[in-house]
Amino acid sequence: MSEPLWALAAGCVPDAAPWDIPRIAHSAGFLSSGMWIDPKTTWDNEALKKTECSLYDTGIKLIDVEAAWLEETDLAKENHKLIVDAGLELGARNVLVVSRHRDYEASISQFRDMCERAGDGIKICIEFGEFTSIKSLAEAKQFVVSVDHPSAGILIDLMHLNRSGDHMPNLETSLFPYIQGCDFWQDSATKTGTEYIEAAVDSRCCLGEGEALASHITQICRSDKDISLEIRSLALREQFSDPYERAKEIFDRCKRSSFL
């Protein structure tokens, strides 16, 4: 069995162009990274070519492509298809999906359509969170059961798990293809709406430097799961304005071996 991935999440370097993320991750010492795919802003055929080149040059493996938002219709939209296709083309292991759909049954159908497009080439993972239509692990499990497709999975984010009040599940099941690891402050568990979103994108911290349960960090590090380090931190962005320096800081301060 290959070594599980220990990746720099795309959210750690929101100021970087997508095709630069693999180079930033490689320079810091990572062997894997995430990837932003936003058809409305930076992503087109040229972006795909540039990203393919950076992956080839660095040998970086993609843990995921993100983010596809469920909304409006009951079938995959063009942007959903583009994200799934790009993930397949780039060899990513997962597509990160978030729901803001107002129609639950339509969201299930739309997610299933994405799974059908993915086939067995990539996992389609729903991320639950307070700011989404699917707010807890229990709700995510029910959603995936309703989708009923082998490509469907659930992404566990330690901060969102803490906010929902759910217990850490049995990670041995294939239901959880990968995990977003981070540390955070416990006051985030009391926040809602935009306040929680701000905490999630600005107030995370490196592993062992916040108030997350140490047992949860140890458990994910000891698992055989791929881990995406979702260290989205305004403090780190201000202290290390250069994304290359910031990624190196995250790499140095978040060693999987430190929590085994």
Beta strands, then each sheet from edge to edge (+ up, - down):
strand 1: 6-8
strand 2: 32-36
strand 3: 61-70
strand 4: 94-99
strand 5: 123-127
strand 6: 152-157
strand 7: 178-181
strand 8: 226-229
sheet 1: 1+ 2+ 3+ 4+ 5+ 6+ 7+ 8+ 1+
end
